[in-house]
Amino acid sequence: MLKKLFAAILVAILLGGSALAFSWWDNLTQTENETLNIGEGVTLTVSAVAEAPAGKYLVPAGVVLKANDVEEIVLAYNVKLDQTVVSALNLDVQSSNVEIGGDNTYASLVNIDISLASGTVNGSDVLVTVTITLDQPATFEIYSLIANQAITFDLTFTATQA
């Protein structure tokens, strides 16, 4: 009698477990009301710091250069998608939040020129070159405040469908 009771309990557990496993599997395969957006609105913001190489000084364009002066700082970025998409995405790069030495008072003196090797991005790298220059300040006092200060800014990389 004990063996029959044990067998009945075992059959009930097996049937219950099978029903539970099937219901779990059935929930995994539901596809109602799903929407997939592929390759739309990929955006990445990078904080950048433009500092002259060691021993060099960034000076405004057009001044008389001394031995350790440079008129521009060039940053290069290779941009690629982590997955290849069916059609290439338009690539746009914008700069924002420009500060000199942590202050945006004289940010208007900073010129940021962004050059893209290609206007679209897909399977291969796209070289983005960022050139930073300074305009001539109105007074020597202003130049003294910004001289040899780190220039910081954000670059926002956006890839969108055409």
C-alpha positions in Angstrom: 0.0 0.0 0.0 2.8 2.4 0.8 4.4 1.7 -2.6 1.2 2.6 -4.4 0.9 5.8 -2.4 4.5 6.7 -3.1 4.0 5.9 -6.9 0.9 8.1 -7.0 2.7 11.0 -5.4 5.6 10.6 -7.8 3.3 10.6 -10.8 1.6 13.8 -9.5 4.9 15.5 -9.0 6.1 14.5 -12.5 2.9 15.7 -14.2 2.9 18.9 -12.2 6.5 19.6 -13.0 5.9 18.9 -16.7 2.9 21.3 -16.8 4.9 24.0 -15.0 7.8 23.6 -17.4 5.5 23.8 -20.4 3.8 27.0 -19.1 7.2 28.6 -18.5 8.4 27.7 -22.0 5.1 28.9 -23.5 5.6 32.4 -21.9 9.1 32.6 -23.5 7.7 32.5 -27.0 5.0 35.1 -26.9 5.5 37.7 -29.7 2.4 39.9 -29.4 2.8 43.7 -29.7 6.6 43.8 -30.0 8.3 46.6 -31.8 11.9 46.6 -33.0 13.7 49.8 -33.8 17.0 49.0 -35.6 19.7 51.7 -36.0 17.8 54.8 -35.0 19.1 57.6 -32.8 22.5 56.2 -31.6 24.1 59.0 -29.5 27.3 59.1 -27.5 28.7 62.1 -25.6 32.4 62.3 -24.8 34.1 64.8 -22.5 37.3 66.1 -24.1 40.3 68.0 -22.8 42.5 70.0 -25.2 45.9 70.6 -23.7 49.1 71.5 -25.6 51.8 68.8 -25.7 54.2 68.8 -22.8 56.5 71.9 -22.9 54.3 73.6 -25.5 51.8 76.5 -25.1 48.6 77.1 -27.1 48.5 80.7 -28.3 45.9 82.7 -30.2 46.0 82.5 -34.0 48.1 85.2 -35.7 50.5 86.0 -32.8 54.3 85.8 -33.2 55.2 82.3 -32.4 58.0 81.5 -30.0 59.9 78.3 -29.9 57.4 76.4 -27.7 54.1 77.9 -29.0 51.5 76.1 -31.1 48.4 77.7 -32.8 46.2 74.6 -32.7 45.6 71.3 -30.9 44.4 68.4 -32.9 42.4 65.5 -31.5 41.5 62.5 -33.5 38.7 60.0 -32.9 37.9 56.8 -34.8 34.1 56.2 -34.8 32.5 52.9 -35.6 29.3 51.1 -34.8 29.5 48.0 -32.5 27.3 46.2 -35.1 27.0 46.5 -38.8 23.6 47.8 -40.0 21.8 47.2 -43.3 22.2 50.8 -44.5 24.8 53.4 -43.4 23.8 55.9 -40.7 24.4 59.6 -41.0 27.1 60.7 -38.6 26.9 64.1 -36.9 29.3 65.5 -34.3 28.6 68.7 -32.2 30.6 70.4 -29.5 29.1 72.0 -26.4 29.9 73.1 -22.8 33.2 74.8 -23.7 35.2 76.0 -20.7 38.7 77.4 -20.3 40.2 76.4 -16.9 36.8 75.3 -15.6 35.1 78.6 -16.5 33.0 79.5 -19.5 33.4 83.3 -19.3 35.8 83.4 -22.3 34.6 80.2 -24.1 33.7 82.4 -27.1 37.5 82.7 -27.8 37.7 79.0 -28.4 37.2 77.7 -32.0 36.4 74.0 -32.4 36.5 72.8 -36.0 35.1 69.3 -36.5 36.0 67.4 -39.7 34.6 64.0 -40.7 36.3 61.7 -43.1 32.9 60.5 -44.1 29.4 61.7 -43.4 28.1 58.2 -42.8 29.2 55.3 -40.6 28.6 51.5 -40.9 31.1 48.7 -40.9 34.4 50.6 -41.0 36.0 53.3 -38.9 35.3 57.0 -39.6 38.0 59.4 -38.7 36.8 62.5 -36.9 39.4 65.2 -36.5 38.8 68.0 -34.0 41.0 71.1 -34.3 41.0 73.6 -31.4 42.3 77.2 -31.8 42.1 80.4 -29.9 40.9 83.8 -31.1 42.9 86.9 -30.0 41.5 88.2 -26.7 40.7 91.9 -26.5 43.2 92.6 -23.7 46.4 91.2 -22.3 44.6 90.7 -18.9 42.1 88.4 -20.5 45.0 86.5 -22.2 46.7 86.2 -18.8 43.6 84.6 -17.4 43.3 81.9 -20.1 46.9 81.3 -20.9 48.0 77.7 -20.3 44.6 76.6 -19.0 43.0 73.4 -20.1 40.2 73.7 -22.6 37.4 71.3 -21.8 34.3 70.5 -23.9 31.8 67.8 -24.8 31.5 66.1 -28.1 28.2 64.5 -29.0 28.4 61.8 -31.7 25.0 61.0 -33.2 24.2 58.3 -35.8 20.8 58.5 -37.4 19.0 56.9 -40.3 18.9 58.9 -43.5 
